[in-house]
């Protein structure tokens, strides 16, 4: 209960002398309204909504309501799963109304040809393995029917059976055994080629062949004077039920098959098996006109199976659309996450959300990484003259160009703060060439700026600064996740940018020591840096030709590392780090041996 005081004029609640806990079902919990007293409850006090006053339990008991609607008499498993209601927590009807596709009322094909082809491919992929068991199951049912007939006395087996062999051979369902064996052999030999490409045609052919062999067996093996129509009709309906359940044939094809079974059987019954009177017991052949009840049984069985097949295919197609929608939405969500966060961070976030009791901090330390900041010169003055929409459009084009440069050089974009662009090298995948990657990107950014001009037609200028050092990167918090970097290296890189000069790449002594052999640098001397004191800094002018030749290999290695770390955790990142260090030292050793240098 709430501990807040009741407002003036409100009736005070009676004192709760005794409390009890009532276990509610999941359905009651989902349907419980969210009020001001239970909205936003945490994990510790979530059970408070189940505590009620014992004196009011009898008053809160729900009244029984009798439901005499037709759907209330149906079992739960065959009720319409797409009917909207409070019990449907998945909201299937709303999902279908939003993402559903139009289907033909008879053929049930989608109006979109590409979607229909995609459904057919997915249907074959899911059910081609089941077709093997369908053929075996149909043959097993035929054998089982034969052995059930063997359990009957000889005079009740029918068809003039005189021995066990003649009894089995004369049974129509037993005649399916050779067809089912041929079906299994065909599937095993052409599973990956012909059977996959023509799944519906192959299944329909063997269903037609099995039904034809059954019908012919019924009339060829008929004994004069024996009443076999009821038993034959039961076997034919049982076989069509196996086709509907195990062969996975589309509704239109199944409707054609059942119509063929019914017409062929009745025509042969009226023509081949003419009424013949037995002189001993005066029994006659039964034909549709004389056995109307058996005829109605067959027709009713076929109509019921066709109707169920229709409903099953509609449900299957709806499930396909919903599954396709879930897949596309999942891919879209993954695309957005991977554009905002590194891949292995996304995977760890998914696992942390699935286990909310774990630690929500996802951060890792890096012994050495390079941070770069780039800022637009005189951005405040320009923003006062330009409309906000034009300013945002200009920044968007500029940052898109920077994103492409970062991807080409294997750097990781961290974030943008107003007109400031922040990028890092050597994270989230550690790389010994992180300083080279960032400086190469900084020079490319400066070269790219000639394409951008302000409202006065003058080129837009930027300042860029970089620093190398230890830092920590990751995601903290549980809402609005952002991959960020912390450490003194970030602050120093920001000072390098703010104390730099326009259209120049300003780096610290730490970064210079990592790139001095591969980049042409200009010594700026010692200067006072705010918050850091005296620092020796440099301007990076250009990259040497030898380093440019090696940069292609470095870029390829960085892209390969990103692909290798997709979907792996921290352990996978460490393994990639060891492989990259080994490759880098091997390349440096080869270059030194080629140049004849004794420097290690």
Secondary structure, DSSP 8 states (H G I E B T S, - for coil): ---S---TT---------EEE----HHHHHHS---TTTTT--SSSGGGGGEEEGGGHHHHS-------SGGGGS-GGGS-TT--STT-TT-HHHHHHHH---B-TTT--BSSHHHHHHHHHHHHHHHHHHHHHHHHHHHHHHHHHHHHHHTS-GGGS-TT--SHHHHHHH-TGGGHHHHHHHHHHHHHHSTTTHHHHTHHHHHHHHHHHHHHHHHHHHHHT--TT---HHHHHHHHHHHHHHHHHHS---HHHHHHHHHHHHHHHHHHHHHTS-----TTT------TTT-HHHHHHHHHHHHHHHHHHHHHHHHHHHHHHHHHHHHHHHHHHHHHHHHHS-HHHHHHHHHHHHSTTS---EEEEEEEEEEEEEEETTHHHHHHHS-HHHHHHHHHHHHHHHHHHHHHTT-EEEEEETTEEEEEES-SS--TTHHHHHHHHHHHHHHHGGG-B-TTS-B--EEEEEEEEEEEEEE-SSSS---EEESHHHHHHHHHHHTS-TT-EEEEHHHHHHHTTTEEEEEEEEEEETTTEEEEEEEEEEE-HHHHHHHHHHHHHHHHHHHHTTT--HHHHHHHHHHHHHHHHHHHHHHHHHHT----
